[in-house]
Amino acid sequence: MAVFDEVWNRIRRSAGQPFHTVTGLEFTYVVPGNFLRVTREGNEINRSLSRTNFEKAAALMPAERPSNLKDRQGSAYTWAILMDERIRA
């Protein structure tokens, strides 16, 4: 748990910065609590991605592609965030 706390803190600090899906779509996110909300092309995606979702996905990392996280919510965004160098550091 303590190790994931560090990952979650990096996710929180990176809020508002641009990220890219594996297909190159740019998105940002906000972290208003123990979840995040994704925005793409100025529109908020109608889904919250929980800290628990990221914690479970982090246990599967590194994953080759988002489809390896198919049982996680928002796998394309979850994968892009967790595989980003700012978060993996």
Buried (B, 14 or more C-beta within 10 A) or exposed (E): EEEBEEBBEBBEEBEEEEBEBEEEEEBBBBBEEEBBBBBBEEEEBEEBBBBEBBBBBBEBBEBEEBEBBEEBBBBBBBBBBBBBEEBEE
